[in-house]
């Protein structure tokens, strides 16, 4: 089937996540040229609206699974009017998002009103969700019930000559609840967003049911939480006893059972169970409110790089061949507005891993002007 995904604010990561879960091919092996063409196809240069990505998959994607996808839609097998005329009796609610070239609020509104006019002529009661832009926001779609659950509330997406119906909208309220409802939080050690935790797990690719996902830097347990929500077993360790206590408290708060947490240094600890995949945020170093000096940067790169390499060396003999390892490591903002990454890829290769996104083009997770970004590296044990 053909699908359309409306991508999050960092579309390169969203596309890598979709590829890992739905396309069963190499994950995020982008050269700059390939990445650029891939993103142009996804509509990324059209900054006025979120990027979208059209893809074919034998696997039906589920919106709740993805951290970097705002909406999922499936191609209509009929013309939009024919599809709408066959909806169950009763009042219909319609929203239209237009991702076509040169789309505008006016083009989207005209499409919606045209459909309404014909349906009303045929005796249907119709409400149109008003467009403030060419595309409806995630919040507008969600709060108007256009998530595909109610058959009489529909969002249609136009992408040039193709039409799609939305089958899922990211539940932004659910993310807020499971983030802010955790009883044990510590802003001083950084807050891993649940969306990013999902992405890190998804970039490991499809895992067998009941697989064990390890987070050796578990902090307050966000990766463990998301792995458990996906139906996996979770194993977490952290060098800080307090962080392990926080993880356990948070997981118990959500009544999770299928997990194990303990104190352990990721560079030397031995995990006494089979590990199917690793998804984690490594040590990000010192938090900076402003761009670090060259001396500060050198010190941080040495410290953070040593911890990452020490962990991967320790892990190498504890995971089987082809096991995926997705790790977020720090990258630092420089005065020229680019990010400087850790120079560790060749060393990682010597430790017995294949770096699947060796160019690392685009897989930086950050807000605008954030000093310390998360650089996502996707590995697979040789």
Phi, psi and omega in degrees: 000156179258133183234161172231131177245130170271123192268157178287189188291345175237082191299332179300318180291321179299317180295318178299321179295316178297315180300318183295324186265330190245337188256353174051037178235189178301144184266117168054039177271065186267127162276163179305321181292314180296317180299315181299316179292323179298318182285327175296321177295330180277356178085014185301322181299341179279081188294338184296337180223161179300149179289154176228160185219121179261134183209159178249133182212142173278346180262126179286116181286149178242127186298325183294344182280334191260134176273335186251016180242126183273323179214151172236138180222152179245144183296137177287137177274348179235172174292151184307317182296318178298318179298314182292325180294338181266005178291156181302156181298153182117178183292135179256139171247126184239136168234145179231129172245135184244113178255016179289162176298136180066022177293154179211174176303321183294316181295321179293316180296321179296319178298316181294315181291327177297316178295318179299316183301315181290319180296319178297322178299331179266014172090010179268145173269126189226134171244134178253129175284124186291137176271132170259352179207184178295334182235147176282138179290162178302315181298318179297315179297314183296312187282348173261007175073027183266036186266003179093355182279323178262119187292345179258006174239114193227136167249125176257143178240128176256130176230091186060249183265000183256147177237142180229156170246138182289131179247358179189140177234135181302128182276085184295331179292323180294322178298316180299317182295313185281349173274307187278342181280349180295127186288335183248110182226153180212100182294338183292332181263005179090152183242112178281120180293139177305326178299316180292322177300317176301314181300314181301319179291316182296327180292348173289346183089176179300133179243152179294153178302134180078011180299152178264122178255125181259134167237103183279357176233056200290341178055234181269007170092022184291316178297318179299316178303311182291324177297319179293322177296332178278356179094011179266165166280152181232136176232124182227141173225158176206149181290340181264122177298324179297319179295321178296319177297320178296316179302311182299317180297317180294317181291323176293326178301321179271007176064033175284150182238323195271059183213165177217131178230151180195165179280134179187141175278119185300338181276353183217350187289147174249121180271118187272052175197156178297138180246119181270331181201154176237128175224123186199162167252116180287186179293124184266000177079198183290133175287136181240134174271343178220168183300127182290154175288170179299321179294315179298318180297316180301317180296317181292320179297320179295314183293310182293319179298320180296321180291316179298311181293323177297318177296313183295325176296316179295323183287330192309319182272003184250358177235151181281164178302142179077001178295133181276145177226116177244123185225135175264124180239165184283152168221145191244136179291136177247173185295335179274012176073010172262170179248137177262126185261170173289138180266072188232000188297318179294324178291323177298318179302321181289342179276355176105028180233147168266129176272111188281338176240061189299328178288333181054024179294120171088346185269051174250124181257117183193161170270168178300129177064017174293132188287314179251111179266167175257119181260113186271123178245130182249119185240162172217130181297133180289000000 
